[in-house]
């Protein structure tokens, strides 16, 4: 009894909350799926092997799953009548089981000493004995064969007895009730059902349906095949809809508008990355164009945008300052080759194991870094290569707006950026339909350009050097082993790892954008590698899937690769053919566009709700965001993964130890609940040692969810030491060893139940 009470307390304290909603809903009434007449045997758990909730199954139990005579006034028939007439249950199942003690007693045909009521009850299976005698007269049956034949015959016989009950006969004729005969083999999780067509019991797992014994449906299988096949063909035909030219026109319009906004977002990125990495604007634009035309196309993605990445600025700037542009170009080419090898080795799939908390933190960290970086550009100041430096210099950038420190353009640049932000916000929220297809970003930049030209504001504009490629003199490149080992190899490995991490994390975090094309990480690695080889050879910067630009493209409801292709054509047109047009666009306006994008990526309300719903996961997301902001994507995500692993270890290392003692201290029960692994051995050891002087100890491990080998060995040795010293210890080592070896525990040597 004490064990029952302890288990109930554990259930209330630790498990009840998981199904509280189910029980609360079932309190409003029951609507069972079926009635099951089954045995009283304690090993038969119908709700467990059928995976049903409370209120799903109406269970009637007795010894041997018998249907008594009509004149007996039985509770079994009363229960079935209530379920069929009041609850309107249509399916009634008689479910027997192998190793049934009642059937063993029935076929033994011997006296049952000390039992007064059992022999009278087993008379309801009298016809089973007749069938067994007839079967045994024609065949030589072993003891096991006799027992199993009787168990199956009993289930079928009880269904026949039930079919003779008047209220069941009435509903069988009206097609309102179906009767089934099942037999369960609980030790191997096998369930068989009587098939009247084959006149034998067949496995349910190997057949598409369970046939009712009554009423007999002679053509049920034929009807199923005839009705299912045409529907399947119809669904196949409907899965290939034909597209009209109007649909193509709508998609083109979406892609066209998205490409304009994508161009307005990509351009300030190219400017900021070029400035922060101490390279030319042409190198950044070359990387953006190569990524759009080559890497994105080869990967097969529809809306993900590749290009120069802010996460690679620190590596690029360090390589340029220490070893020069030729070393950077060779490093980018080698990094691309490394990515190709990683893709061919199918390494990309391992990046799929990323927690949603890490993705949330990654987006927030990138968004925050983008805001502080672009704020400096919005006041005509060059950003730094690191986000922490941009953050610490942010107060001085604000001060420069109001004070004159040698550059008169701080204040007007800030005003233009603010007006751009207000224009975008107002245009997005306007209610009219006039020029509704015009993107708000384009409106904001147009207003900023007009203001700058009208008032001749002394602020910086976009400047593009002549030519977009061949900024590296390959003839001056040194290929000596010293140069290769000192500069190229370490930089190449760092670029390959950082670019691959950003690309694949973005790929998996945005994989829901295109449900028709699942993410293909290995192909993505190869595509990014080819893009880096070509970009480095042409003098461009290293590339990766750009999370900010990809998210912008998704929010703009881009339909195909056309938006990415058109955006790169705008880059070529304005930067290569008509750079004088870009020379009139204020950089502060472009920076304002990216600041809005960064704020959207932070998504304060969504992150607040995430923290409220998942405190531990929310904490991991916050740590990841801070780490990404200060240390970059690669290190930040690594810190987030370490935090997730630490949280996982903590969750799976919770061990609760409860001690229950008698008033006279003659016996002690130690109840272990939760997960017992080597990390909790000190706690477990202290608890057991404190009880070492007790003469009789019982260790209850029924509530353990997990047990590792170290804990099992410790418990086994501790129990052996107590036994050697003459103390009593009750510990089910057989069951624990079976759980440890992932085998079903052997049944205890207890009498067979009825």
Order of alpha helices (4+ residues) and beta strands (2+ residues): alpha-alpha-beta-alpha-beta-alpha-beta-alpha-alpha-alpha-alpha-alpha-beta-beta-beta-alpha-alpha-alpha-alpha-beta-alpha-alpha-alpha-alpha-alpha-alpha-alpha-alpha-alpha-beta-alpha-alpha-alpha-alpha-alpha-alpha-alpha-beta-beta-alpha-beta-alpha-beta-alpha
